[in-house]
Amino acid sequence: MARGKVQLRRIENPVHRQVTFCKRRAGLLKKAKELSVLCDAEIGLVIFSAHGKLYDLATKGTMQGLIEKYMKSSRGSLEAQADQQQPILQTQYDQLDAKNEISMLKQEIEILQKGLRYMFGGGAGTMSLDELQILEKNLELWIYHIRSAKMDIMSQEIQLLKNKEGILKAANKYLQDKIEENTATDLDFLPMTTNNPYPLTILQNEIFQF
């Protein structure tokens, strides 16, 4: 006849529970020692009883040495997992940041559109204090950019006028020099009227009679 399946559950009788604990603990420690000897394995076993009493076994070295070795190994494994998960986490964070930024931009655009309707409608409708503060902040920013663009355009126009002024001054000086040069040439060839039937002409401070 086949043996029925034993259902594992807490033993209610404290005496039977303590006896079972002692037997199973001894068997577990024995199996751990056998496994260490047969397979040359390092085994660390820690057991706490229901009353908090500690039972431990280190088949090679000390329990502290095994714990340190375990911590070092698990730390390296966790770091490797973290390195593998870092790009995935970074991508998720970037996607989350992008979604949050898009949501904030949509909300800000809705507030600005509502503010424009509020202004052009003569104050019709209602806006909350937070919405009005956001609208005021954006209006101040717009005014700053408008003034900056205005100053840039004015500076360009002033520079253009200065360039034109310089060109006109240079042209005026050139024409003035030409006039003075022509005037000096005309004075060198002035005729002189005398009673002599043959007029005299002054040419560079010399008198020639014809």
Secondary structure, DSSP 8 states (H G I E B T S, - for coil): ------------SHHHHHHHHHHHHHHHHHHHHHHHHHHT---EEEEE-TT--EEEEESSS-HHHHHHHHHHHHHHHHHHHHHHHHHHHHHHHHHHHHHHHHHHHHHHHHHHHHHHHHHHTTS-S---HHHHHHHHHHHHHHHHHHHHHHHHHHHHHHHHHHHHHHHHHHHHHHHHHHHHHHHHHHHHT-EE--SSSS-EEEETTEEEE-
